[in-house]
Structures are given as structure tokens and as C-alpha cells.
């Protein structure tokens, strides 16, 4: 009798855990959270992408980032960071230029900057 009760307890626990799979039943991200491409703001900027921000706002962020001296990577530096208005930006030196990702709560802007750092 105790063996049967233990078996039933284990079986119930296993079936409960099986229902906790977060795979296909998880809700998808809202459409507004999808990244999309925008036309570049300048010839020195390519691959402009935004999430939950307008392309106009993304262009402003990219242009302001490219004009700020404190956003430049130091000599020999492979990465750096700065603020552009309410956005916090991180930059990493890459083969094609400087990969930049700027974020503020709920919004992101990303691009590749080509400039002589």
C-alpha cells in the first residue's frame, strides 16, 4: 500500500512538471518589440536597426553618437560606452567598423559606425 501511494505521488509530481514546459506555449513578444531596419542617417553609418523606436529617433541617436567626443573609443581600446540623451550606448570595435548598441527602457538602436577612431 505504501509503495502504491509513493508511486501515485511520484506520477502526479511528474505530470505536473511536464505541464511546466515553457517551450511552444510561451507567449510571443509583441509586434512592437520586433527589430526593423531604417535608412542610414549618414554615409558613415550603416545597418541602422531599431526596436520600439521610430527611425527618426534612431537617426538622431546615431548622428549624436557620431558627433560626441566622449563616445569615441580610445586608442587601442576595443570597447567603450557613453550616454546620448536618455540612451546608454556601448560600442565594440569590429571588422566593419564600430558596432554600437544604444538602449533606454523599452527601446534600442543599433548600427555600425565607420569613422577614424
C-alpha positions as CSV (number, residue, x, y, z in Angstrom):
1,X,0.0,0.0,0.0
2,X,2.8,2.4,0.8
3,X,4.6,1.6,-2.4
4,X,1.4,2.3,-4.4
5,X,0.9,5.7,-2.6
6,X,4.6,6.6,-3.3
7,X,4.2,5.6,-6.9
8,X,1.0,7.8,-7.3
9,X,2.8,10.8,-5.6
10,X,5.7,10.5,-8.0
11,X,3.4,10.1,-11.0
12,X,1.4,13.2,-10.1
13,X,4.6,15.2,-9.5
14,X,6.0,14.1,-12.8
15,X,2.8,15.0,-14.7
16,X,2.7,18.5,-13.0
17,X,6.3,19.2,-14.1
18,X,5.6,18.0,-17.6
19,X,3.0,20.8,-17.8
20,X,5.5,23.4,-16.9
21,X,7.4,23.3,-20.2
22,X,7.9,26.9,-21.4
23,X,8.6,25.8,-25.0
24,X,5.8,26.3,-27.5
25,X,3.1,27.6,-25.1
26,X,5.1,30.7,-24.1
27,X,3.5,33.9,-25.4
28,X,5.4,35.5,-28.2
29,X,6.9,39.0,-28.0
30,X,4.6,41.8,-29.1
31,X,5.0,43.0,-32.6
32,X,6.2,46.4,-31.4
33,X,9.2,44.6,-29.9
34,X,10.4,43.3,-33.3
35,X,13.6,44.9,-34.7
36,X,13.4,46.6,-38.0
37,X,15.8,48.3,-40.4
38,X,15.9,52.0,-41.1
39,X,17.7,54.1,-43.8
40,X,21.0,55.3,-42.5
41,X,21.5,58.8,-41.2
42,X,24.8,59.4,-42.9
43,X,27.3,57.6,-45.1
44,X,29.4,56.8,-42.0
45,X,26.5,54.8,-40.5
46,X,25.2,51.5,-41.8
47,X,22.9,48.8,-40.7
48,X,20.6,51.1,-38.6
49,X,18.1,48.9,-36.7
50,X,15.5,49.8,-34.1
51,X,13.3,48.1,-31.6
52,X,10.2,50.1,-30.4
53,X,11.6,53.4,-31.5
54,X,11.0,55.5,-34.7
55,X,13.5,55.6,-37.5
56,X,13.7,59.4,-36.9
57,X,14.7,58.9,-33.3
58,X,17.2,56.2,-34.3
59,X,18.9,58.5,-36.8
60,X,19.1,61.3,-34.2
61,X,20.8,58.9,-31.8
62,X,23.2,57.7,-34.4
63,X,24.2,61.2,-35.5
64,X,24.5,62.5,-32.0
65,X,26.7,59.4,-31.1
66,X,29.0,60.0,-34.1
67,X,29.5,63.7,-33.1
68,X,30.3,63.1,-29.4
69,X,34.0,63.0,-28.5
70,X,33.2,61.0,-25.3
71,X,31.7,58.3,-27.5
72,X,35.0,57.7,-29.3
73,X,36.9,54.6,-28.5
74,X,40.3,55.4,-27.0
75,X,43.5,54.5,-28.8
76,X,43.9,50.7,-28.6
77,X,40.5,50.3,-26.9
78,X,38.3,47.6,-28.2
79,X,35.1,48.8,-26.4
80,X,33.7,51.8,-24.7
81,X,30.5,53.4,-23.6
82,X,28.8,56.8,-23.4
83,X,25.4,58.4,-23.0
84,X,23.4,60.0,-25.8
85,X,20.4,61.8,-24.2
86,X,18.4,59.2,-22.4
87,X,20.2,56.3,-24.2
88,X,23.2,54.4,-22.8
89,X,25.4,53.3,-25.7
90,X,28.0,50.5,-25.8
91,X,30.5,50.3,-28.7
92,X,32.8,47.4,-29.8
93,X,35.4,47.6,-32.5
94,X,34.5,45.1,-35.2
95,X,35.8,44.2,-38.7
96,X,33.3,46.5,-40.5
97,X,33.7,49.5,-38.1
98,X,32.4,50.1,-34.6
99,X,29.3,48.1,-33.6
100,X,27.1,50.4,-31.5
101,X,24.1,49.4,-29.4
102,X,22.2,52.1,-27.6
103,X,19.3,51.4,-25.2
104,X,16.8,53.1,-22.9
105,X,13.9,51.3,-21.2
106,X,11.8,49.7,-23.8
107,X,13.8,50.9,-26.8
108,X,17.0,50.0,-28.7
109,X,19.0,51.5,-31.5
110,X,21.9,49.6,-33.2
111,X,24.2,50.4,-36.0
112,X,27.7,50.1,-37.5
113,X,29.8,53.3,-37.5
114,X,32.6,53.8,-39.8
115,X,34.9,56.6,-38.5
116,X,38.6,57.0,-37.9
117,X,39.0,56.2,-34.2
